[in-house]
Every structure is written in C-alpha cells, then in structure tokens.
C-alpha cells in the first residue's frame, strides 16, 4: 500500500504594518488542472487577506480566479504596494 504525499508551496508574508498577504508561485498555468492545483492551495485558506498566484506568464497577468489574483512575476516585483498591483 502506498501513500500519496502532496507537497504544497505557499508563502505567507506579514509586512511591517501587520497586514498579511498570501503568495502561491507557479512557472506557468498552461491548463485547467494546473490552474486548479495552483489556486487550490489559496482557496483552502478561510480568511480574507489578499491572495496572489505569481507566474512568469505576462499575458494572463491581472487575471482573477475565484477572487484570487494572478500577476506576473515582473509586475509583482516592480510594484511598491503589493495589494494594488493588479487592481
């Protein structure tokens, strides 16, 4: 009998003003299964802090999946206020 091990990578940031944001990092989101997997970790969090999926995909930057924002790595790194990056 084998057990399935699921490794989830999720970053939670607590900036100096004590306001938390969650970041999921993915290279690209080429299909629906990948989208569900990458956004799924954030959907499991039951609070209302901002949640982002950061990818290398410039074309889909600014998108939204069930209230979670997708942003390109470039735009995320250049943004001074992470909460206003894709509004």
Buried (B, 14 or more C-beta within 10 A) or exposed (E): EEEEEEEEEEEEEEEEEEEBBBBBBBEEBEEEEBBEBBBBBBEEBEEEEBBBBBBEBEEBBBBEBEEBBBBBBEBBEEEEEBBEBBE
